[in-house]
Amino acid sequence: MNDRNESLFDVVILGAGINGAGLFRDLCEQGITCLLVEKTDFGAGTSAAPSRLIHGGLKYLETGEFSLVAQSTLERNLLLKNAPHCVTPLPTFIPAFSWTRGIYAALRTLAGSTTAPRSRGALLIKIGLALYDFYGARHRVMPRHRFLSKAASRKHIPPLTNSIVAGGIYYDAKISRPERLVYELVRDGLNANPHSRAVTYTDLVASEAGVLTFQRQDSQTFSVKPSLVVNASGPWIDRVNAALGTPTKMIGGTKGSHILLDHPQLLQSLKGHMIYFEADDGRICLVYDYLGFALVGSTDIPSDNPDAVHCEEPELDYFLDSLRSLLPGLSFDREQVVYSYSGIRPLPASDATNPGLISRDHSAPVLEANGERPFAIISLVGGKWTTFRGFAEEVTDTVLARLGRKRICSTQNLPIGGGRDFPANEGARTQWVADLAKQYGLSTARAAELLTRYGTTMQSMLAASSTYRDDQRLSTVPSYSALEIDWLVKHELVVSLADIVFRRTSMAIENALSVQTLQEIAAIAAPSLGWNAARQAEETQAVTRQLRERHGVNLRP
């Protein structure tokens, strides 16, 4: 696409978060030529700020969203099979603080109340877990729930408060590197349809007479003439529709913040489980082991400013106070907080007084073409990480019908990125790791580490031609190699240093960075990206500033 050249695309997708990327892949698999446009990087907005869970939506049972639970549990089970390199089972403990409390409140909520108290007793939890097992039966890959007495619960997790009466253990899943999965969906789409394109750091600057004009980071412009536009910009949906000449009020988001604690004693007490618990104010919180830190979340606060969102002081206090109440056998303080992040959930506009009762379901309203705008706009409203594939499938079918095309294949059993050809069981994984280690002269521990980090994509990384070797490690982060950085820059559409440390890898959230590390990574990336010394310094300063202002991290030299 050259400057001012009007290129024809079947579909233009605005926004490359999880919903936009999932739709892009599905449409490309059907032979639809798409242009995916993102104003920053793939998965850099709301999709980078989830609880990092792939869950069936246990709490949606009490709001009567049974179809959403059914879809979510199915999609969770499919992701465990299609993305095993980054989605893994997560045993979850849910404590009960009474036997019967919450029954009548739940009935009022099912009847439409938006102000019912959120307390949930053991009986209600038991009923919910039984229903959860029922809805999760399709493609089941994990055990059913079990219920524990108070004594058994406190034996299982000794620091628990004495005020619990019982507890349940059920299974959901977690995703280790959600940002990478967004990129992998985009790459899968480009591989499926080489005529499609995906561009980042690109802004929509004009929409006139059916022609969309975009401006790149280098100020160059290009124009496209789509048959259909999909607005997948999440909390920015209303702003993008206004830029397309059709103002809307579809989004009424809430802010969700999370923190990571460096707390080995807490992780040891969790024994690999997540605790999904009711805080003192009735809101649901969670804590579990994420990449060696305790991830704690999340808040649910009405907010509509996705460009300046960050975890604020009262939220930090709320998390720590909630943990102190739940686990009085452990100590918690601010010094343990090593990272924080926050995002705006792009929920549908609602007048509910309790943000927790706003639907997490999705919809795709259509703004039909008119005389000034010859293309229709489909807006992707709501949804959640777990259901992105199902949502994409629904919208793809709508797009295909509008374009007069038929579905070629289903994505239901289609592996994602590094999940393709992933070893099917522990024995096969051990053998796969041993073979790769021998082939490329690695230790088996290193081969296993790369498999966990990149899935089977690691094989392409090790086989690629490079001036670097895997044993050339970053001086301050020896678990990462210069070879990794070089390969990511050359093969994964990297534009900025932030792309590398926040999204193609998880170095930022792993608390693995220093100013020296950033300088070292920038120097490796510089030849491929054409950065001079001044640009390397700018990139380092930009990441340092983002870590400080958005994540509460002050880098060491």
FENHU-V179286 format. One record per helix or strand of 3 or more residues. SS is the DSSP state (h for helix, s for strand). FROM is the first residue (numbers start at 1). TO is the last residue. If there is no record, write none. Layout:
BEGIN
ss=(SS	SS)
from=(FROM	FROM)
to=(TO	TO)
END
This chain:
BEGIN
ss=(s	h	s	h	h	h	s	h	h	s	h	s	h	s	s	s	s	h	s	h	s	s	s	h	h	s	h	s	h	h	h	h	h	h	h	h	h)
from=(6	18	34	46	58	66	87	103	122	146	150	166	178	197	202	211	221	234	254	264	274	284	293	313	334	337	355	376	385	417	426	444	457	482	497	515	533)
to=(14	29	37	48	61	82	96	110	135	149	156	175	192	199	208	216	231	243	261	270	278	290	297	326	336	345	357	379	403	419	440	454	463	491	504	529	551)
END
